[in-house]
Amino acid sequence: MSISYSRQDIVQDDIDAVVEVLQSEFLTQGPIVPRFEQAVADYCGAQHAIAVNSATSALHIACMALGIGAGDIVWTSPITFVASANCALFCGARVDFVDIDPSTYNLSVGALAEKLAQAEKNGALPKVVIPVHLSGQPCDMASIHALSQRYGFKIIEDASHAIGARYKNECVGNGRYSDITVFSFHPVKIITSGEGGMAVTNNPDLAASMRRLRSHGITSTPADMAPRPDDEIWNYQQIDLGFNYRMTDIHAALGLSQLKRIDDLIAKRHVLAARYNELLNALPVTIPWQHPDGYSSLHLYVIRMKLDKTGASQRQAFNSLHAAGILVNLHYIPVYRQPFYERMGFNKGYCPQAELYFKEALSIPLYPALTQMQQDTVISALKQVMPG
């Protein structure tokens, strides 16, 4: 049987939670979504949480709540899923990319500082910067936040990989260094709701805006409504142009059940990663480095091939491993290399460190239910592909 790079971890309690909702009065817009939101907010130490149908939707309404629009500029990392950049384009803004740190693979603070200094001279500073916590490792948020104070941009943390991660001994999502943090609950992530996402913030106005935007821009809060004649029924009003981005109670029930096990799920990932670190020691690869300021949720275990020693190209290794049933993946192709972004004028080589990463990186299997026997199978296949 094949071994995927990641997969969901479902137990009977998860199934029971979903069945209970299916047998209840509300399948959507019921009590479970608010419970899930409150549980995530409490876990992270945030004041507000807004559940939606995907992290992409959360990124979109986060940008909208921060007033991103035509003429604005948003910066993010090139090594991320395309949604981290697309969310700015959805709002009519322009997007640009900041090269990555060669050790963490996250957005480079040094590259960001240099780019900001030049942008200030050119009168083209970003309105929002979106750092991405790749693989679950937090970015250097204190430094990014300090730059935001100097240059006046807002921050959305794309923590799609990083619920349960910690930065400077505090949970990612607590809002100390950003305006909004976004989580993903896709099946391959740390916990899952089937599909789903969430935005957390400490700003009540941003929270209220995102709640409206996820549900057609409609409010039923009297204080937010425009005056209308007393003899007319106005139990709701559309005051913004929003979307149907709501999460169902079915999805929220699964997410809420999974959240109860989050620390255990991450601990299992760390045990497996530590074993990989030992088993890969003799192979011509660079293993993930953990910054001492952070505790990664370890969504991914990314190795980088030492191509001068492997005896195989990245493409050859990818194909051979798949043929052997080891379904490695690549996280990610630099966003600006995608055909859509090339048509916007971006070219190969725009971010040199991202290009090097792109040529060398492979995500090998890591998920809580991965067995030691399966790990040994992965290592054996790697030795066959890249004997050194």
C-alpha positions in Angstrom: 0.0 0.0 0.0 1.1 3.5 -0.7 2.2 6.0 2.1 0.8 9.5 1.6 2.6 12.6 2.7 -0.2 13.4 5.2 -3.7 12.3 6.1 -6.5 12.9 8.6 -6.6 11.2 12.0 -10.3 10.2 12.8 -11.4 8.4 15.9 -14.8 7.2 17.1 -15.4 10.4 19.2 -15.1 12.4 16.0 -17.6 10.2 14.2 -20.0 10.3 17.2 -19.8 14.1 17.3 -20.7 14.4 13.6 -23.6 11.9 13.9 -25.0 13.8 16.9 -25.3 16.9 14.8 -26.8 15.0 11.9 -29.5 13.8 14.3 -30.0 17.3 15.7 -32.3 20.2 14.7 -29.5 22.3 13.2 -27.1 21.2 10.4 -25.9 24.7 9.9 -26.3 28.1 11.6 -26.8 26.2 14.9 -25.0 26.2 18.2 -21.9 24.1 17.3 -20.1 26.7 15.2 -20.1 29.3 18.0 -18.8 26.6 20.4 -16.0 25.7 18.0 -15.1 29.4 17.6 -15.0 29.9 21.3 -12.9 26.8 21.9 -10.3 27.9 19.3 -10.2 31.4 20.7 -9.7 30.1 24.2 -7.0 27.7 23.0 -5.1 30.4 21.2 -5.7 33.2 23.7 -7.6 35.3 21.2 -10.7 37.4 21.9 -12.7 36.6 18.7 -12.8 33.7 16.2 -14.8 33.6 13.0 -15.3 30.1 11.4 -15.6 29.9 7.6 -15.6 27.2 5.0 -11.9 27.3 4.2 -8.7 29.2 5.1 -8.8 30.7 1.6 -12.2 32.3 2.6 -10.7 33.4 5.9 -7.7 35.1 4.1 -10.2 36.8 1.7 -12.4 38.3 4.4 -9.4 39.2 6.5 -8.0 41.3 3.6 -11.5 42.9 3.1 -11.9 43.7 6.8 -8.5 45.5 6.7 -9.7 47.6 3.8 -7.6 46.1 1.1 -8.8 47.3 -2.3 -7.7 48.7 -5.7 -4.4 50.6 -5.6 -3.2 48.8 -2.4 -0.2 46.4 -2.3 0.0 43.2 -0.3 3.3 41.3 0.3 3.7 37.6 1.2 6.1 34.7 0.9 6.6 33.0 -2.5 6.8 29.6 -0.7 3.2 29.1 0.2 0.0 27.8 -1.3 -1.4 30.3 -3.9 -4.3 31.4 -1.6 -1.8 33.5 0.4 -1.4 35.7 -2.6 -4.7 35.3 -4.3 -6.6 36.8 -1.4 -5.1 40.2 -2.2 -6.0 39.9 -5.9 -9.6 39.0 -4.9 -9.8 42.5 -3.4 -8.4 44.2 -6.5 -5.0 44.8 -4.9 -1.5 44.1 -6.3 0.6 41.4 -4.7 4.4 41.1 -4.4 6.7 38.6 -2.8 9.5 38.7 -0.2 12.2 36.0 -0.4 12.6 33.3 2.2 15.0 32.6 5.0 17.4 29.8 3.9 17.1 28.1 7.3 13.4 28.3 8.3 12.0 28.7 4.7 9.7 31.4 6.1 9.6 35.0 4.9 13.1 36.5 5.5 13.1 39.4 7.9 16.3 40.8 6.3 14.8 40.6 2.8 11.6 42.3 4.2 13.6 45.1 5.8 15.5 45.8 2.6 12.4 45.7 0.4 10.5 48.0 2.8 13.3 50.6 2.7 13.3 50.6 -1.1 9.5 50.7 -1.3 9.4 53.7 1.0 11.8 55.5 -1.4 9.5 54.6 -4.3 6.3 55.5 -2.5 5.0 51.9 -2.8 4.8 50.5 0.7 2.5 47.5 1.3 -0.8 48.0 3.2 -0.7 44.4 4.5 2.1 41.8 4.9 1.1 38.2 5.1 3.8 36.0 6.8 3.3 32.3 6.3 4.2 29.8 9.1 5.5 27.2 6.6 5.3 23.6 7.9 4.0 24.9 11.2 7.1 26.8 12.2 6.3 30.3 13.3 7.9 33.2 11.5 10.0 35.8 13.3 6.9 37.7 14.3 8.4 40.1 16.8 10.8 41.5 14.1 8.0 41.6 11.5 5.8 43.4 14.0 8.6 45.9 14.7 8.9 46.7 11.0 5.1 47.1 10.8 5.3 49.8 13.5 8.1 51.6 11.5 6.4 51.4 8.1 2.7 51.3 8.9 1.5 48.1 7.4 -1.0 45.6 8.9 -0.3 41.9 9.5 -2.3 38.8 8.7 -0.6 35.7 9.9 -1.2 32.8 7.5 -1.1 30.0 10.1 -2.8 27.5 7.9 -0.1 25.0 8.9 0.3 26.2 12.4 -2.6 25.8 14.8 -1.1 24.5 18.0 2.3 26.0 17.3 3.9 28.3 19.8 6.1 31.4 19.4 8.1 32.7 22.4 6.1 30.3 24.6 2.7 31.7 23.5 0.2 30.1 21.1 0.1 31.2 17.5 -3.1 33.2 17.1 -2.9 35.1 20.4 -2.7 38.4 18.4 0.4 39.9 20.1 2.2 40.5 16.8 -0.6 40.7 14.2 -4.1 42.0 13.4 -5.6 38.7 12.2 -4.4 35.1 12.2 -5.9 32.5 9.8 -6.0 28.7 10.4 -6.9 25.8 8.1 -8.8 22.7 8.9 -8.3 20.8 5.6 -7.9 17.0 6.2 -4.1 17.0 5.9 -3.7 19.8 8.5 -3.1 19.4 12.2 -6.8 19.1 13.0 -9.6 18.9 10.5 -13.2 19.9 10.1 -13.4 18.1 6.7 -13.0 21.5 5.0 -12.9 24.7 6.9 -10.9 27.7 8.2 -11.0 30.3 10.9 -9.8 33.8 11.5 -8.9 35.0 15.0 -8.4 38.5 16.2 -8.4 40.7 19.2 -10.1 43.6 17.4 -13.9 43.7 17.8 -14.4 45.8 14.7 -12.4 43.5 12.5 -14.3 40.5 14.0 -17.7 42.1 13.4 -16.7 42.9 9.8 -15.5 39.4 9.1 -18.7 37.9 10.6 -20.8 40.0 8.2 -18.6 39.3 5.2 -18.8 35.5 5.7 -22.6 35.7 5.5 -23.5 37.9 2.5 -22.7 41.1 4.4 -25.9 40.7 6.4 -26.4 41.7 10.0 -29.3 41.2 12.4 -27.7 43.4 15.1 -30.0 46.4 15.6 -27.1 48.8 16.4 -25.5 48.1 12.9 -28.7 48.6 10.9 -29.8 51.7 9.0 -33.0 53.4 10.2 -36.2 52.1 8.6 -39.9 52.9 9.2 -41.3 51.3 12.3 -44.2 49.7 10.4 -41.9 47.7 8.3 -40.2 44.4 9.2 -36.4 44.7 9.1 -35.1 41.7 11.0 -31.9 41.7 8.9 -30.1 44.1 6.6 -27.3 43.7 4.0 -24.8 46.5 4.8 -21.8 45.0 2.9 -21.2 43.0 -0.2 -20.3 39.6 1.4 -20.2 36.0 0.5 -21.6 32.6 1.6 -18.4 31.5 3.4 -20.2 30.0 6.4 -19.0 26.8 8.1 -21.7 24.2 8.8 -22.4 22.7 12.2 -21.5 19.3 10.8 -18.0 20.5 10.0 -17.7 22.4 13.2 -18.6 19.3 15.2 -15.7 17.4 13.7 -13.3 20.3 14.3 -14.4 20.8 17.9 -13.9 17.1 18.6 -10.5 17.1 17.0 -9.4 20.2 18.9 -9.6 18.1 22.1 -6.7 16.0 20.9 -4.6 18.7 19.2 -1.7 18.7 21.7 -1.5 14.9 21.6 -1.6 14.9 17.8 1.3 17.4 17.6 3.3 15.5 20.2 3.0 12.4 18.0 4.3 14.4 15.1 7.3 15.5 17.1 8.1 11.9 18.1 8.1 10.9 14.5 10.1 13.9 13.4 12.8 13.2 16.0 13.0 9.7 14.7 13.3 10.9 11.1 16.1 13.3 12.2 18.1 10.3 13.4 17.3 8.0 10.5 18.1 10.7 7.9 21.4 11.6 9.4 23.5 9.5 7.0 21.6 10.5 3.9 22.6 13.5 1.6 19.7 15.7 2.7 19.2 18.7 4.9 16.6 18.0 7.7 14.2 20.7 9.0 15.8 23.2 11.4 13.7 24.5 14.3 14.3 28.1 15.4 14.7 28.2 19.3 12.0 30.9 19.6 9.3 28.5 18.2 7.6 25.2 18.7 6.4 23.9 15.4 3.1 22.1 14.9 5.0 20.0 12.3 2.4 20.0 9.6 5.1 19.0 7.1 8.5 17.4 7.3 10.5 18.9 4.4 13.9 17.6 3.4 16.2 19.4 1.0 18.3 17.2 -1.3 22.0 17.9 -1.5 22.0 17.7 -5.2 25.8 17.5 -5.6 25.8 14.3 -3.4 22.4 12.6 -4.1 23.2 11.0 -7.4 19.7 11.9 -8.5 17.7 15.0 -9.4 14.7 16.2 -7.4 12.4 15.2 -10.3 14.0 11.7 -10.5 13.7 11.3 -6.7 10.0 12.4 -6.8 9.2 10.0 -9.6 11.1 7.0 -8.1 9.5 7.5 -4.7 6.0 7.7 -6.1 6.7 4.5 -8.1 7.7 2.9 -4.9 4.4 4.0 -3.2 6.0 6.8 -1.2 3.8 9.7 -2.1 6.1 12.6 -1.4 5.0 16.1 -2.3 6.5 19.5 -3.0 5.4 22.4 -0.7 5.7 24.6 -2.7 6.4 25.8 -6.2 7.1 29.6 -5.8 3.8 31.3 -6.4 5.2 33.8 -8.9 6.3 30.9 -11.1 2.7 29.8 -11.7 1.5 30.7 -15.2 -1.1 33.1 -13.9 1.5 35.1 -12.0 4.0 35.0 -14.9 1.3 36.7 -17.0 1.4 39.5 -14.4 5.1 40.0 -15.2 6.9 37.9 -12.6 9.8 35.9 -13.8 12.0 32.9 -12.9 14.7 34.0 -10.4 12.7 36.8 -8.8 13.4 35.3 -5.3 16.7 33.5 -5.4 16.4 31.6 -2.1 12.9 30.5 -3.0 14.3 29.2 -6.3 17.0 27.1 -4.6 14.4 25.7 -2.2 12.1 24.8 -5.1 14.9 22.8 -6.7 15.7 20.8 -3.6 12.7 20.4 -1.4 10.5 17.3 -0.9 7.8 16.7 1.8 8.1 13.2 3.1 5.3 11.4 4.9 4.4 12.7 8.4 1.1 12.3 10.2 0.2 11.0 13.7 -0.8 7.5 12.6 2.4 6.9 10.7 4.0 3.8 12.1 7.7 3.1 12.7 7.5 0.3 10.1 6.2 2.9 7.5 8.9 5.3 8.5 11.5 2.6 7.9 9.9 1.9 4.5 10.2 5.6 3.7 13.9 5.7 4.7 14.6 2.5 2.7 13.1 4.0 -0.4 15.1 7.2 0.1 18.3 5.2 0.4 17.5 3.5 -2.9 16.8 6.8 -4.6 19.7 8.8 -3.3 22.4 6.5 -2.0 24.9 9.4 -1.9 
